[in-house]
């Protein structure tokens, strides 16, 4: 019988992972903006709505980056 133990919480690279996620999301927004040029009105509205959700996600990720950086500075590794 094996015991499944949870992996230890490794937050050492969370800031970097979040920064990569922000950058990728920004690139997705830019690509979507470019595709709007070739889209019909319905598609443009859908893309705009999705980009608004992406902007909200970026704001949340940036807050999480601040929290993680603060935790790191305060000794959590």
C-alpha positions as CSV (number, residue, x, y, z in Angstrom):
1,X,0.0,0.0,0.0
2,X,1.5,3.3,-1.0
3,X,0.8,6.5,0.7
4,X,0.2,9.5,-1.5
5,X,1.8,12.5,0.1
6,X,1.3,16.0,-1.3
7,X,4.3,17.7,-2.7
8,X,5.7,20.5,-0.6
9,X,4.5,23.9,-1.5
10,X,7.3,25.3,-3.7
11,X,6.7,29.0,-4.3
12,X,10.2,29.9,-5.1
13,X,9.6,30.7,-8.8
14,X,6.0,31.9,-8.6
15,X,6.9,35.5,-9.4
16,X,8.7,34.5,-12.5
17,X,5.9,32.2,-13.6
18,X,3.4,34.9,-13.1
19,X,5.5,37.4,-15.0
20,X,5.7,34.9,-17.9
21,X,1.9,34.5,-17.8
22,X,1.4,38.3,-17.9
23,X,3.7,38.6,-20.9
24,X,1.9,35.7,-22.7
25,X,-1.5,37.3,-22.0
26,X,-0.3,40.7,-23.4
27,X,0.9,38.9,-26.5
28,X,-2.4,37.2,-26.9
29,X,-4.2,40.6,-26.6
30,X,-2.0,42.1,-29.3
31,X,-2.5,39.1,-31.6
32,X,-6.3,39.3,-31.1
33,X,-6.2,43.1,-31.8
34,X,-4.4,42.4,-35.1
35,X,-7.0,39.7,-36.0
36,X,-9.8,42.1,-35.5
37,X,-8.8,43.8,-38.7
38,X,-10.0,40.8,-40.6
39,X,-13.1,40.0,-38.5
40,X,-16.7,40.7,-38.9
41,X,-18.6,42.8,-36.3
42,X,-19.7,39.8,-34.3
43,X,-16.2,38.4,-34.1
44,X,-14.8,41.9,-33.2
45,X,-17.2,42.1,-30.3
46,X,-16.3,38.6,-29.1
47,X,-12.6,39.4,-29.3
48,X,-13.0,42.7,-27.5
49,X,-14.9,41.0,-24.7
50,X,-12.2,38.4,-24.4
51,X,-9.5,41.0,-24.3
52,X,-11.3,42.8,-21.5
53,X,-11.3,39.6,-19.5
54,X,-7.6,39.2,-20.3
55,X,-6.9,42.7,-19.0
56,X,-8.7,41.8,-15.8
57,X,-6.6,38.7,-15.5
58,X,-3.4,40.7,-16.0
59,X,-4.5,43.1,-13.2
60,X,-5.1,40.1,-10.9
61,X,-1.8,38.5,-11.8
62,X,0.1,41.7,-11.1
63,X,-1.5,41.9,-7.7
64,X,-0.4,38.3,-7.1
65,X,3.1,39.1,-8.2
66,X,3.2,41.9,-5.6
67,X,2.0,39.5,-2.9
68,X,4.5,36.8,-3.9
69,X,7.4,39.3,-4.1
70,X,6.5,40.6,-0.7
71,X,6.3,37.1,0.8
72,X,9.7,36.3,-0.8
73,X,11.2,39.5,0.7
74,X,9.8,38.6,4.1
75,X,11.5,35.2,4.2
76,X,9.2,32.8,2.5
77,X,11.1,30.8,-0.1
